[in-house]
């Protein structure tokens, strides 16, 4: 049954309204029992909502994958038990790509805002079962999916591999060989989600800035905005990666911009600019 498979990395419970080729609204209830729901998954939920609208527009022949995000504002941290209200404005959708912007909010308060995103299309049948995806869309547009399936995502460990203190941090990590989310992303060609790569790099950037400029009087370095984020290639299960975080600009002790780049053995797979600020503990939640 299609609804049983969309559990480990699916973040739209219901699609409440669709203006074909223009706008789509929906929601996702973060399960109370989720062990971890990083803010990057709210961005994933917004992108998934736009993807559902795009797939329906092209009759499920192709589907979008992560490509470029002009900007992602990370404004607050969602918590288990809360409901994300999702909205995406579609600027273009055809068999080649989707262009869109979108937001995820909780109780009217924005959690993330996506700006100038582009997702290239790939053949649906190479990545998923078109009939199962079509059926799932019918569930979301009908009574909605049963909430509570998601249980969280694993921590992706990393180890320091070099870098000049205060200038650059280099780390190495390995994508899991197997994980529940690979069955959702994607069943016919498992791919490490770009939003999980984003979460790992946000963590590495926070560690780098904490070492470079330890917050005086408490607080913690957090990513507030990501700019010009690009996924350049797919990351398969088990891939060994190297991420580099480099200081671009520092404004006093509480604001900085860093550049992050992730590579595999042969090429760059993702990268972008992160604007970071020091927030008091609990201020972003």
Protein Blocks (a to p, Z undefined) as FASTA:
>chain_A
ZZlmmmmlpcbfbdfbdcehkaccddddddfklmbdcfklmmmmmmmmmmmmmmmmnoom
accddfbdfbacdfbdcdehiacddddddfbdcfkbccddddddeehiafbdcehiacdd
ddfklmmcfklmmmmmmmmmmnopaehkagbjcddddddfbdjehkaccddddddfbdfk
lmmmcfklccddfklmmmmmmmmmmmmmmmmmgcehiajdddfbdchiacfbdcdehiac
ddddddfbdghjlbccdddddddfkbcfbdcddddddddehklZZ
